[in-house]
């Protein structure tokens, strides 16, 4: 059964890309693959098991994980990040005030 496996791989240069190409080229069942250095994304198509692809690419020594960034979730994630600093600011103020109170006492 042919399927597509997407991975996030910590690649920083063409040497990293070459290492990933070498291990994927030896993996049985791989029909094609695409490596996007800028996004650090590897897409593998073929008769492969996702866990096997992950383990194989991990052998390069690069940080490897399944790609979990569907476009529908990206705006929600950005909104959550934008709210996080606002939520942290009030929390930081009470932390400072008790230490000032302790210093004053």
Phi and psi in degrees as a GROMACS rama.xvg file:
@    title "Ramachandran Plot"
@    xaxis  label "Phi"
@    yaxis  label "Psi"
@TYPE xy
-81.8497  135.634  UNK-2
-147.083  170.51  UNK-3
-113.825  132.271  UNK-4
-119.543  127.2  UNK-5
-113.399  131.247  UNK-6
-126.174  150.074  UNK-7
-101.327  120.51  UNK-8
-125.245  127.771  UNK-9
-71.593  83.3893  UNK-10
-110.484  136.246  UNK-11
-120.826  -9.04576  UNK-12
-155.509  177.678  UNK-13
-67.8024  -25.4529  UNK-14
-63.9771  -39.564  UNK-15
-63.8177  -43.4114  UNK-16
-60.012  -43.2892  UNK-17
-61.3108  -39.7489  UNK-18
-63.8616  -41.9844  UNK-19
-66.3909  -42.4531  UNK-20
-59.2931  -41.3823  UNK-21
-61.3158  -46.809  UNK-22
-71.7492  -35.6932  UNK-23
-69.6643  -33.5061  UNK-24
-65.0512  -24.9756  UNK-25
-92.8193  -10.2886  UNK-26
-80.9259  123.755  UNK-27
-65.1557  140.159  UNK-28
94.9567  -12.0897  UNK-29
-74.0666  122.095  UNK-30
-92.1028  -40.5649  UNK-31
-159.16  162.168  UNK-32
-150.882  154.699  UNK-33
-130.946  133.685  UNK-34
-120.018  119.742  UNK-35
-109.62  100.434  UNK-36
-63.2517  -40.9269  UNK-37
-61.6181  -45.2306  UNK-38
-87.3253  -7.34942  UNK-39
56.4899  44.3804  UNK-40
-119.02  134.235  UNK-41
-121.513  124.461  UNK-42
-114.35  122.859  UNK-43
-118.112  130.282  UNK-44
-119.039  139.775  UNK-45
152.436  -170.554  UNK-46
-88.3205  74.6876  UNK-47
-131.29  156.482  UNK-48
-96.3757  131.422  UNK-49
-52.7783  -43.1982  UNK-50
-64.5922  -36.2623  UNK-51
-68.0648  -41.4619  UNK-52
-62.8652  -44.7952  UNK-53
-59.6976  -48.115  UNK-54
-63.3939  -40.2899  UNK-55
-64.2784  -47.0752  UNK-56
-67.7303  -32.879  UNK-57
-62.2202  -26.067  UNK-58
-63.5743  -15.622  UNK-59
-72.748  -14.6606  UNK-60
90.0749  -0.970247  UNK-61
-86.499  144.893  UNK-62
-60.6281  125.486  UNK-63
-133.9  134.1  UNK-64
-150.109  161.018  UNK-65
-66.7613  142.102  UNK-66
-73.3103  119.258  UNK-67
-128.443  58.3529  UNK-68
-134.682  65.1594  UNK-69
-61.6353  144.182  UNK-70
-54.6448  -31.4107  UNK-71
-66.9878  -28.9504  UNK-72
-87.0825  -20.7895  UNK-73
-58.216  -47.8161  UNK-74
-62.9121  -37.2565  UNK-75
-65.5666  -40.7755  UNK-76
-64.8648  -41.2511  UNK-77
-65.4059  -37.6939  UNK-78
-65.3735  -40.4381  UNK-79
-64.9384  -39.7516  UNK-80
-66.6455  -37.2294  UNK-81
-66.8324  -34.554  UNK-82
-76.7261  -28.683  UNK-83
-58.2701  -48.487  UNK-84
-61.4361  -36.4097  UNK-85
-64.4329  -37.5242  UNK-86
-71.7459  -32.296  UNK-87
-73.9804  -32.5821  UNK-88
-59.5956  -49.1967  UNK-89
-63.7745  -32.614  UNK-90
-67.4509  -37.8068  UNK-91
-67.5047  -36.3289  UNK-92
-63.1045  -48.7568  UNK-93
-60.861  -31.7231  UNK-94
-65.6204  -34.863  UNK-95
-74.458  -42.6181  UNK-96
-59.7183  -45.4713  UNK-97
-61.614  -36.0077  UNK-98
-69.0214  -33.3069  UNK-99
-68.4819  -38.0545  UNK-100
-64.7439  -41.1492  UNK-101
-65.4809  -40.842  UNK-102
-64.9287  -37.9345  UNK-103
-72.2826  -30.7856  UNK-104
